[in-house]
Amino acid sequence: MRYLPHTAEDLREMLEVVGVKSTEDLFGSIPSEVRRDSEIHIEPRSEWRLSREFEEMAAGAPVAFAGAGSCSHCIPAHVTYLASRSEFLTSYTPYQPEISQGTLQAIFEFQTMTAELLGMDIANASMYDGASSLAEAVLMAVRVKKKPKIAVSRLNHPHYLQVLKTYLRPTGFEVTELESLPDGKTDCSALPDDVSALVVQSPNFLGVIEDLKAVAEAAHSKGALLVVSFTEAMAWGLLKNPGSQGADIVSGEGKSFGIPHNFGGPGVGLLTCRKDFVRTLPGRLAGETLDKNGERSFVLTLAAREQHIRREKAVSNICTNSGHNALTAAIYMSTAGKEGLREIAQLNHDKAVYLQKGLENAGFRALFDAPFFNEFVMVAPAGFEKRYETLLDRGFVAGLKLGGFPGYGDPRYKDAYLFCATEAHSREVLDEFFAILKEVA
Amino acid sequence: MTGHPGARGLVFREGLLWERSRKGRVGMSLPERDVPRSELAGDLVGEKPALPELSEVDVVRHFTRLSTWNFGVDTGTYPLGSCTMKYNPKINERLAGLPGFANLHPLTPERGVQGALKLMYELERDLLEITKMHAVSLQPAAGAQGELTGILMIHAYHAHRGRQRHKIIMPATAHGTNPASAALCGYTPVPVQLSPDGIMSPEAVREVMDEDTAGIMVTNPNTLGIFESHIAEIAKIIHEKGGLVYGDGANLNALMGYADIEKMGIDVFHINVHKTLSTPHGGGGPGAGPVVVRDILEPFLPVPRVMKKGDRYELLSDAPLSIGRLHSFFGNFATLVRALAFTRTLGHRLKNVTEAAVLNANYIKARLKGIYNLPFPRASMHECVFNDALQHKGGVTTLDIAKRLIDLGYHPPTVYFPLVVEGALMIEPTETESKADLDGFVEAMKTIAEEAEKNPDEVKNAPQNTLISRPDEVQAARRPILRGDIA
C-alpha cells in the first residue's frame, strides 16, 4: 500500500524472525481494558479525490488590505523552490552535525542576518511565532531582572497580549497595562517602579511608529529592560532598528520574509537580545567551531540552557521551533539584500500612503496624525459597515474592523478600521478597490 | 548495489552567504514603483541593514549546496528514536500550498474563510476518532507547546476547584520537555521509581501521589518503547486523589487502531502531527501539537475554537474558563492541512501504519539482539533501546557507533536518551522502511559491532566520508560564536 512497503512475503519473513504468529501478537502488552473496541472510522481517499476535496475547501482568498500580524508580500519563486528541497524539508533538528551542516549553516546565517536587521547582538534559531516569541522574551526579562512585575503597552497586538497572559497566568507575575496617548503612541509616564520589563510594540498595533529612544529612556530610568515587539519585520528595512535605540530584547514575527499568510500559521518568531543575556535566551542556537581536521563547522550549542539537558531547570520548554521558516526567511533576506530590502520597505510605505489618500478621498479620515510604516487607522464614513460586506463579496478585505476587536471596545474605535498596503498591492488593484468603494457607496 | 549505501561523492565547498556578496547586487526583481514616493521623517529612517548583496544565481547555488550537506528522510533511513521520522508524502505539500490556503489572511471575516474552518473542523473530528477523546484544540504550535497547553489546563482546573497543587509526578522515562513544561507552570516534578521491567508500577505511583500533587505526565509507550501496561490503574490512583493525567502523545504512532486513549484514563493528550501524521519537520519545525481532552477539561481548552452551527463554521472566543490564547492566530494551519491529508489518505488503514511501525521495531530488535546489549528486554512497541555495553572492550562508545553509521549511509538513532539507559541507542524505524532497508541498517550495525572488536579505530575515527567530522562542541560552548560578520 502506498506508504507501507511490506508485501505479504515480507510480513511472513519478518514475523518469523520476531518469533510471533501475527502482527496482532505484537500488541500483547496493551491490556484489554485499554484496547480500542472499534475500527477507525475514517474513509481512505485516492490522491485525486483528496485533491478535489481540498481544492473545494481552498476556495480562493480575497485581496487583504489588512495586516495586523500578517501582511501580504511578494515571494520570489526561487525562495519557495529552495526551501522546498527535501534535504531541508524532511530532516529533523540537527542533532548530528556531520550530516546537518546545511541546516546548521543556514541557521547561523539566519541568526546573523536577523541580529543585523534588528541591530541586536545575537538571535536564536527562531520561535513558533511572534506571540510566543514575545511571551518568551518577557519570561527572559524576568529571569534577568528577577522582579515579577511587567509593564506592557496596550498598543501591543491584542493577540500577543492574550498569549502573554496565558503564559504568565500560573506564574502570578503582575502585569501593568500602559494606556495610549492621543497621538496613538504609548504613554510611558505611568511606568511603575520595580518592573523587570517594559514591553512596547513598534510600529504598534495601530500602525504608529513609537519613539523607541524615549521609551528606552523611560524603561532604563526605572531599571527595567526594554522589550520591543513587532509584527511587521519589513519595517526594519526602513526604520531605525530597535537595537540602535536602546532595546535590550527584541521579539517579533518574521513571516513577511517569504512566508505566505497560511491563514495565520505557521510564521516564524524572531528573538534577539544583548549578548550578556545569552545564557537566559530560550531556543536553539547554532554556533561556529572547528572540526577535528580544522575545518569551519557549525553545531547546536549552549545546550545547557535547554530542556533535554536541564529538564525542569531549562530556560524554556521549547524544542521544535520554526526552523524551516527561519531558513525561508534567511533565503528571502539574502535575496532582497541590503539595497532590495530598503527599496521594498520604502515601497510599502509609499503604497500605504497612496491607500490612505484614496480612503480620504472616499470620506474616511485618519484617526492619528502620526508617522506610520504600512498600517494605519481610518475612521469610516457612516454606513461603511454594510459596504464592508459588499466589498468582501467583491473579493476585498477592506481593513480590520477595530470595533469589537479584543481591547478595542472604546467608542472612539467604533467605526475605526486598521488598513495595510504593501508592495504586493499594485496600483491597479488599489485603484480597482477605490473604484468599487465608490460604486458601492 | 553492493555494500552500504554511504559512498563518497561530489561534495562542494561553500562559504558563508556574505562571502559571495558584491556591492550593488539584488537577487530578485523589485515590484514596480507605480505610486509616488513618500518620505518618512528623517529621524525615523535608519541605516540600511547590512544584508549580503547577491544575485539570484548566487542565492540558488548557495542554498542548493547547503542542502546537499543535509540528510533527510528522502535521503535515506532515519531511525531517530522518539522522533518518528517517517516518509513525508508529496501530495501533502501540494495541498498545503493551494493558493486558497496560502494566501488566506487570518483576519478575513468568518464567512470568507468557511473552507479553512471546515478543514480545521474535519481534522478535529479525525483526531478525536483516532484517540477516542471528547474535544480538541488545534492551536498549539508544537508538541512542547501542546504539553504546556495541557499543563496550563490542569493548572486552571485545580485553580477553578479552589485549591492549587504544587507537584507533578514525572517518570524517568518522560520526554525532556515534560519537566520543563511543568516547571513553566510552577510545578515541581516528583520522580517515580521505574520497575526492573522498564515501566511504572501502581505501587510506586501510589507511594508518591498525594493531595498536593496536580497529576502525572505519562509517555505511553514510554521512551524505552515499552507500553505502560498499568496505565489504567495508575490513572485511577491519580484520579482518586483529585489529580489529572497528562498523556504525552509523541509516541502515538505505536497506538493507532489499538489503544483507546480515554480508556487509559488520560485527561489531556497532545499529538505531534509532525511525527505521527507525517508533516515534515523542516530541520527544526514548524510542527503542530493539537491537544485532545476528556469532557471535564473541555471548558479549559484554548480559544478561539472552531464550532459548527448547521452548515456554517464559527470561531468561538467566549469561554470563561479557557486558559486563553496560545498562538498569534489559530495555530500552524499549513501544517494541519498536511496532517488532514495524511489521515484522509490512510483512513482506517492508520491501524496498518501502527502495525508496520511496531513490526519494524521488533524486527530490528530481534536481529540485533545479542550483537548489541538490550537493557530492558520487555516487549517493544514502535522503538527499541540498545546500548554500547558489549562494545566497550575496544573502547567504542555509543557516539562512535552513531558516527560510523553515517559513513555507512544511515542517519544515527537517538543517542544517550532516554537518560535511564547509559549509552542509549534508541532506534525507531517507522512504518515506511521496507524490509530491504531494515536489513541494510541491521547489516551496517553488525559491521560496526565487528569493527568495534577487530578494528576499533575505524569506528572511533568516523565519520570519514562527510564534509566535516567531529566538530569541537566544547569549544563552541566555551567561546560561543553565534553570528558572522557580514560587513
Contacts between the chains, C-beta under 8 A, distances in Angstrom:
chain1	res1	chain2	res2	distance
A	1	B	349	6.6
A	1	B	352	6.9
A	2	B	345	7.1
A	3	B	86	7.6
A	3	B	87	5.7
A	3	B	89	6.4
A	3	B	278	7.8
A	3	B	345	7.8
A	3	B	346	7.6
A	3	B	353	7.8
A	3	B	431	7.4
A	3	B	432	5.5
A	4	B	349	7.8
A	4	B	352	5.9
A	4	B	353	6.9
A	4	B	356	5.2
A	4	B	431	5.8
A	4	B	432	7.1
A	5	B	432	6.8
A	5	B	433	7.2
A	5	B	434	3.7
A	5	B	435	7.5
A	6	B	356	6.1
A	6	B	359	7.7
A	6	B	434	7.0
A	6	B	435	6.5
A	10	B	434	7.3
A	10	B	435	4.3
A	11	B	359	7.4
A	13	B	435	6.9
A	14	B	359	5.9
A	14	B	360	7.9
A	14	B	363	4.8
A	14	B	435	6.1
A	15	B	359	7.2
A	17	B	363	5.9
A	17	B	366	5.1
A	17	B	367	6.4
A	18	B	359	7.1
A	18	B	362	4.6
A	18	B	363	5.8
A	18	B	365	7.9
A	18	B	366	4.9
A	19	B	366	6.7
A	20	B	362	7.9
A	23	B	355	4.4
A	23	B	358	7.4
A	23	B	359	5.7
A	26	B	355	7.5
A	26	B	358	4.9
A	26	B	359	6.2
A	26	B	362	5.8
A	26	B	379	7.5
A	27	B	258	5.2
A	27	B	358	7.1
A	28	B	379	6.4
A	29	B	226	7.1
A	29	B	227	4.1
A	29	B	229	5.5
A	29	B	378	7.4
A	29	B	379	4.7
A	29	B	381	7.4
A	30	B	227	5.6
A	30	B	229	7.5
A	30	B	255	8.0
A	30	B	258	5.8
A	30	B	259	5.6
A	31	B	229	5.6
A	31	B	232	7.1
A	33	B	232	5.3
A	33	B	263	6.5
A	34	B	231	6.2
A	34	B	232	5.4
A	34	B	259	5.8
A	34	B	260	5.9
A	34	B	263	4.6
A	34	B	264	4.8
A	35	B	258	6.7
A	35	B	259	6.8
A	35	B	260	6.5
A	35	B	263	7.5
A	36	B	132	6.7
A	36	B	257	6.4
A	36	B	258	6.0
A	36	B	259	6.0
A	36	B	260	4.4
A	36	B	263	7.9
A	37	B	260	7.1
A	39	B	257	7.0
A	39	B	348	5.3
A	39	B	351	7.1
A	40	B	129	6.1
A	40	B	130	6.2
A	40	B	256	6.9
A	40	B	257	5.4
A	40	B	347	7.1
A	40	B	348	4.5
A	40	B	350	5.4
A	40	B	351	6.0
A	41	B	129	5.8
A	41	B	348	6.9
A	42	B	126	5.7
A	42	B	129	6.0
A	42	B	130	7.8
A	42	B	343	5.9
A	42	B	344	6.9
A	42	B	346	7.8
A	42	B	347	4.2
A	42	B	348	5.9
A	42	B	350	7.2
A	43	B	344	7.9
A	43	B	347	5.0
A	43	B	348	7.5
A	44	B	344	7.4
A	44	B	345	6.4
A	44	B	346	5.9
A	44	B	347	3.3
A	44	B	348	6.8
A	44	B	349	5.7
A	45	B	344	5.1
A	45	B	345	6.3
A	45	B	347	7.2
A	47	B	91	5.3
A	47	B	345	7.4
A	50	B	91	6.9
A	50	B	95	7.3
A	50	B	341	6.3
A	50	B	344	5.6
A	50	B	345	6.2
A	51	B	91	7.3
A	51	B	94	7.7
A	51	B	95	6.8
A	53	B	344	7.4
A	54	B	95	4.6
A	54	B	98	6.5
A	54	B	119	7.6
A	54	B	337	7.3
A	54	B	341	7.0
A	55	B	98	6.4
A	55	B	100	7.7
A	56	B	115	7.0
A	57	B	100	7.7
A	57	B	101	8.0
A	57	B	115	3.8
A	57	B	116	7.0
A	57	B	118	5.5
A	57	B	119	4.9
A	58	B	95	8.0
A	58	B	98	3.9
A	58	B	99	7.2
A	58	B	100	3.0
A	58	B	101	4.8
A	58	B	115	6.0
A	58	B	116	7.8
A	59	B	100	5.5
A	59	B	114	7.5
A	59	B	115	4.4
A	60	B	99	7.7
A	60	B	100	4.9
A	61	B	99	6.7
A	61	B	100	5.5
A	61	B	101	7.8
A	61	B	102	7.8
A	61	B	103	4.0
A	61	B	104	4.2
A	61	B	105	7.0
A	61	B	108	7.5
A	62	B	105	7.5
A	62	B	108	6.2
A	62	B	112	5.8
A	64	B	105	3.6
A	64	B	107	7.8
A	64	B	108	6.6
A	66	B	105	5.8
A	66	B	107	5.4
A	66	B	108	7.8
A	68	B	107	5.6
A	69	B	106	7.6
A	69	B	107	8.0
A	69	B	328	5.5
A	69	B	329	7.2
A	70	B	105	5.9
A	70	B	106	5.4
A	70	B	107	7.4
A	70	B	328	7.9
A	70	B	329	7.2
A	72	B	103	7.7
A	72	B	105	7.4
A	74	B	31	5.5
A	76	B	27	7.6
A	76	B	28	4.3
A	76	B	29	7.6
A	76	B	56	7.5
A	78	B	56	5.8
A	78	B	59	6.8
A	78	B	60	5.6
A	82	B	59	7.4
A	82	B	60	6.4
A	82	B	63	4.4
A	82	B	64	6.9
A	82	B	67	7.6
A	84	B	93	7.1
A	85	B	63	7.6
A	85	B	64	7.1
A	85	B	67	4.4
A	86	B	72	5.3
A	86	B	73	7.8
A	86	B	74	3.8
A	86	B	75	7.7
A	86	B	88	7.9
A	87	B	67	4.1
A	87	B	68	6.7
A	87	B	70	4.1
A	87	B	71	7.3
A	87	B	72	4.7
A	87	B	74	7.2
A	87	B	75	6.4
A	88	B	67	5.5
A	88	B	70	6.3
A	88	B	72	7.2
A	88	B	282	6.9
A	88	B	283	5.7
A	89	B	72	6.8
A	89	B	74	8.0
A	89	B	88	7.1
A	89	B	93	7.8
A	89	B	280	4.7
A	89	B	282	5.7
A	89	B	283	7.8
A	90	B	72	3.6
A	90	B	73	4.0
A	90	B	74	4.8
A	90	B	75	7.7
A	90	B	85	8.0
A	90	B	88	5.1
A	90	B	280	5.1
A	90	B	281	7.4
A	91	B	70	5.2
A	91	B	71	6.3
A	91	B	72	4.1
A	91	B	73	7.4
A	91	B	281	6.9
A	91	B	282	7.6
A	91	B	283	4.7
A	92	B	78	7.2
A	92	B	80	5.8
A	92	B	83	5.4
A	92	B	85	5.9
A	92	B	281	5.0
A	92	B	283	7.1
A	92	B	284	7.8
A	93	B	83	8.0
A	93	B	281	7.2
A	93	B	283	7.0
A	93	B	284	4.9
A	94	B	283	6.3
A	94	B	284	7.2
A	95	B	80	7.6
A	95	B	414	7.7
A	96	B	71	7.7
A	96	B	402	6.9
A	96	B	406	6.8
A	96	B	411	6.9
A	96	B	412	5.7
A	97	B	468	7.1
A	97	B	471	5.2
A	97	B	473	8.0
A	98	B	403	6.9
A	98	B	406	5.6
A	98	B	463	5.2
A	98	B	466	4.1
A	98	B	467	7.3
A	98	B	468	6.0
A	98	B	469	6.1
A	98	B	470	7.6
A	98	B	471	7.8
A	99	B	69	7.5
A	99	B	70	6.8
A	99	B	71	3.9
A	99	B	406	5.6
A	99	B	411	6.6
A	99	B	466	6.3
A	100	B	69	7.6
A	100	B	70	5.9
A	100	B	71	7.0
A	100	B	283	7.3
A	101	B	66	7.3
A	101	B	69	4.0
A	101	B	70	7.2
A	101	B	467	5.5
A	101	B	468	6.2
A	102	B	66	3.9
A	102	B	67	5.1
A	102	B	68	7.0
A	102	B	69	4.2
A	102	B	70	3.7
A	102	B	283	8.0
A	103	B	66	7.9
A	103	B	70	5.7
A	103	B	283	3.8
A	103	B	284	7.0
A	105	B	16	7.3
A	105	B	66	5.6
A	105	B	69	7.7
A	106	B	63	7.2
A	106	B	66	5.7
A	106	B	283	7.9
A	107	B	284	7.6
A	108	B	16	7.7
A	108	B	482	7.8
A	108	B	483	7.4
A	108	B	484	6.7
A	109	B	16	6.5
A	109	B	17	5.0
A	109	B	484	7.2
A	111	B	482	6.0
A	111	B	483	5.4
A	112	B	18	7.8
A	112	B	483	4.1
A	112	B	484	4.6
A	112	B	486	6.3
A	113	B	17	8.0
A	113	B	49	7.8
A	113	B	51	5.8
A	113	B	52	7.8
A	113	B	486	7.3
A	115	B	483	5.2
A	116	B	49	5.2
A	116	B	50	5.4
A	116	B	51	6.7
A	116	B	483	7.9
A	116	B	486	5.8
A	117	B	49	4.6
A	117	B	51	7.4
A	119	B	46	7.9
A	121	B	483	7.7
A	122	B	482	4.8
A	122	B	483	6.2
A	123	B	482	7.9
A	123	B	483	7.3
A	125	B	284	6.5
A	126	B	284	7.6
A	126	B	285	7.6
A	128	B	141	3.7
A	128	B	142	6.2
A	128	B	145	6.4
A	128	B	285	7.6
A	128	B	286	7.1
A	128	B	327	7.3
A	128	B	332	7.8
A	129	B	141	6.4
A	129	B	327	6.3
A	129	B	328	4.5
A	130	B	328	5.4
A	131	B	325	7.7
A	131	B	326	8.0
A	131	B	327	6.4
A	131	B	328	4.2
A	132	B	141	6.6
A	132	B	145	7.1
A	132	B	326	7.5
A	132	B	327	7.4
A	132	B	328	7.9
A	157	B	328	7.5
A	159	B	325	6.0
A	159	B	327	8.0
A	159	B	328	5.5
A	159	B	329	7.1
A	160	B	328	6.8
A	162	B	324	5.5
A	162	B	325	4.0
A	163	B	324	7.4
A	163	B	325	5.3
A	163	B	326	6.0
A	163	B	327	6.9
A	163	B	328	7.2
A	165	B	324	5.9
A	166	B	152	6.7
A	166	B	302	7.4
A	166	B	323	5.7
A	166	B	324	3.7
A	166	B	325	5.9
A	166	B	326	5.7
A	167	B	148	8.0
A	167	B	184	7.5
A	169	B	152	7.2
A	169	B	155	7.7
A	169	B	156	7.7
A	169	B	323	7.1
A	169	B	324	7.2
A	170	B	152	6.7
A	170	B	155	4.8
A	170	B	184	7.5
A	170	B	185	4.2
A	170	B	186	5.2
A	171	B	186	6.4
A	172	B	186	7.9
A	209	B	44	5.8
A	236	B	46	7.6
A	236	B	49	6.6
A	237	B	48	7.7
A	237	B	49	6.8
A	238	B	40	6.8
A	238	B	45	6.2
A	238	B	46	7.4
A	239	B	40	7.7
A	239	B	44	5.8
A	239	B	45	6.8
A	239	B	46	5.7
A	240	B	43	8.0
A	240	B	44	6.4
A	240	B	45	6.8
A	240	B	46	3.5
A	240	B	47	8.0
A	241	B	46	5.4
A	241	B	47	8.0
A	241	B	49	7.2
A	244	B	46	6.5
A	244	B	47	7.8
A	253	B	328	6.7
A	260	B	102	4.0
A	260	B	103	6.0
A	261	B	102	6.8
A	261	B	103	5.8
A	261	B	104	5.6
A	261	B	105	5.2
A	261	B	106	6.5
A	262	B	101	6.6
A	262	B	102	5.9
A	262	B	104	7.4
A	262	B	332	7.9
A	262	B	333	5.2
A	262	B	334	4.2
A	263	B	101	6.3
A	263	B	104	4.4
A	263	B	105	7.8
A	263	B	106	5.3
A	263	B	113	6.8
A	263	B	116	4.8
A	263	B	329	7.2
A	263	B	330	6.8
A	263	B	333	4.2
A	263	B	334	7.8
A	264	B	106	3.1
A	264	B	327	7.6
A	264	B	328	6.5
A	264	B	329	2.5
A	264	B	330	5.3
A	264	B	331	7.7
A	264	B	333	6.0
A	265	B	106	7.7
A	265	B	141	7.0
A	265	B	286	7.6
A	265	B	327	6.3
A	265	B	328	7.0
A	265	B	329	5.6
A	265	B	330	6.8
A	265	B	331	5.7
A	265	B	332	4.3
A	265	B	333	5.0
A	265	B	334	6.9
A	265	B	335	7.7
A	266	B	141	6.7
A	266	B	285	7.6
A	266	B	286	3.6
A	266	B	288	8.0
A	266	B	332	4.0
A	266	B	333	7.8
A	266	B	334	6.2
A	266	B	335	6.2
A	267	B	328	6.6
A	268	B	286	8.0
A	278	B	480	6.7
A	278	B	482	7.2
A	284	B	284	6.5
A	285	B	480	7.4
A	285	B	482	5.7
A	286	B	482	7.4
A	287	B	476	4.4
A	287	B	477	7.4
A	287	B	480	5.0
A	287	B	481	5.6
A	287	B	482	5.5
A	288	B	476	7.2
A	288	B	481	4.1
A	288	B	482	8.0
A	288	B	484	7.4
A	289	B	471	5.1
A	289	B	472	4.9
A	289	B	473	6.9
A	289	B	475	5.2
A	289	B	476	3.8
A	289	B	481	7.4
A	290	B	471	7.0
A	290	B	472	5.6
A	290	B	475	7.2
A	291	B	468	4.2
A	291	B	469	5.4
A	291	B	470	5.8
A	291	B	471	4.5
A	291	B	472	7.0
A	292	B	469	5.7
A	292	B	470	4.5
A	292	B	471	7.8
A	292	B	472	7.5
A	293	B	468	7.6
A	293	B	469	6.5
A	295	B	467	7.7
A	295	B	468	5.1
A	297	B	468	4.3
A	297	B	471	3.8
A	297	B	472	8.0
A	298	B	471	7.5
A	299	B	471	5.0
A	299	B	473	5.3
A	299	B	476	5.1
A	301	B	473	6.9
A	301	B	476	4.3
A	301	B	477	5.1
A	301	B	480	5.9
A	301	B	482	7.7
A	302	B	477	5.6
A	302	B	480	6.0
A	303	B	477	7.5
A	304	B	477	7.2
A	306	B	176	8.0
A	307	B	144	7.4
A	307	B	176	4.7
A	307	B	177	4.9
A	307	B	179	7.6
A	307	B	180	3.9
A	308	B	176	3.8
A	308	B	177	7.8
A	308	B	417	7.2
A	309	B	176	7.8
A	310	B	180	7.7
A	311	B	176	6.0
A	311	B	179	4.0
A	311	B	180	6.1
A	311	B	189	7.4
A	312	B	179	3.9
A	312	B	180	6.1
A	312	B	182	6.7
A	312	B	183	4.0
A	312	B	188	7.5
A	312	B	189	5.2
A	313	B	183	7.3
A	314	B	180	4.4
A	314	B	183	7.5
A	316	B	180	6.9
A	316	B	184	7.5
A	317	B	144	4.7
A	317	B	147	6.7
A	317	B	148	6.0
A	317	B	177	4.9
A	317	B	180	3.7
A	317	B	181	4.4
A	317	B	183	7.8
A	317	B	184	5.8
A	318	B	142	7.5
A	318	B	144	5.9
A	318	B	145	7.9
A	319	B	142	6.9
A	319	B	143	7.0
A	319	B	144	4.6
A	319	B	176	7.5
A	319	B	177	5.1
A	320	B	142	3.9
A	320	B	143	6.3
A	320	B	144	6.6
A	320	B	274	7.0
A	320	B	281	7.2
A	320	B	284	6.6
A	320	B	285	4.1
A	320	B	286	7.3
A	320	B	287	4.6
A	321	B	142	7.4
A	321	B	284	5.4
A	321	B	285	4.7
A	321	B	286	7.7
A	322	B	141	7.8
A	322	B	284	7.7
A	322	B	285	5.0
A	322	B	286	4.7
A	323	B	281	8.0
A	323	B	282	5.4
A	323	B	283	4.7
A	323	B	284	2.5
A	323	B	285	4.8
A	323	B	286	7.7
A	324	B	280	7.6
A	324	B	281	7.9
A	324	B	282	2.6
A	324	B	283	6.0
A	324	B	284	7.0
A	324	B	285	6.5
A	324	B	286	6.4
A	325	B	282	7.6
A	325	B	285	7.8
A	325	B	286	6.2
A	326	B	284	7.5
A	327	B	282	7.4
A	327	B	283	6.7
A	330	B	17	7.9
A	331	B	59	6.4
A	331	B	63	5.8
A	333	B	51	5.4
A	334	B	17	5.1
A	334	B	27	6.9
A	334	B	51	6.7
A	334	B	52	5.2
A	334	B	54	5.7
A	334	B	59	5.5
A	334	B	62	7.5
A	335	B	27	4.0
A	335	B	28	5.0
A	335	B	54	7.3
A	335	B	56	6.9
A	335	B	59	5.2
A	336	B	26	7.0
A	336	B	27	7.2
A	336	B	28	6.3
A	336	B	51	6.9
A	337	B	21	7.9
A	337	B	25	6.4
A	337	B	26	5.4
A	337	B	27	6.2
A	337	B	51	5.0
A	337	B	52	6.1
A	337	B	53	4.4
A	337	B	54	6.0
A	338	B	48	5.0
A	338	B	49	6.5
A	338	B	50	6.1
A	338	B	51	4.7
A	338	B	52	7.5
A	338	B	53	5.5
A	339	B	24	7.0
A	339	B	26	5.5
A	339	B	48	7.1
A	339	B	53	6.7
A	340	B	26	4.1
A	340	B	27	7.2
A	340	B	28	6.2
A	340	B	30	6.2
A	341	B	48	7.3
A	341	B	49	6.4
A	341	B	51	6.0
A	342	B	48	4.8
A	343	B	26	7.9
A	343	B	30	5.3
A	344	B	30	6.5
A	344	B	31	7.2
A	346	B	37	7.0
A	347	B	30	7.6
A	347	B	31	6.2
A	347	B	33	6.3
A	349	B	38	6.0
A	349	B	40	6.1
A	350	B	33	7.2
A	350	B	35	5.2
A	350	B	36	6.7
A	350	B	37	5.5
A	350	B	38	5.2
A	351	B	35	5.9
A	353	B	35	7.8
A	353	B	38	4.0
A	354	B	35	4.1
A	354	B	36	7.3
A	354	B	38	7.9
A	371	B	40	5.9
A	371	B	41	5.9
A	371	B	44	5.9
A	373	B	40	7.9
A	389	B	109	7.9
A	392	B	108	7.8
A	392	B	109	6.1
A	392	B	111	7.4
A	392	B	112	5.6
A	397	B	105	5.8
A	397	B	107	7.4
A	397	B	108	5.2
A	397	B	109	7.4
A	397	B	112	7.1
A	400	B	107	5.2
A	406	B	317	7.8
A	423	B	30	8.0
A	423	B	31	4.3
A	424	B	31	7.3
A	426	B	31	7.6
A	426	B	32	7.1
A	426	B	34	6.3
A	427	B	34	3.9
A	427	B	35	5.5
A	428	B	34	7.7
A	430	B	35	7.6
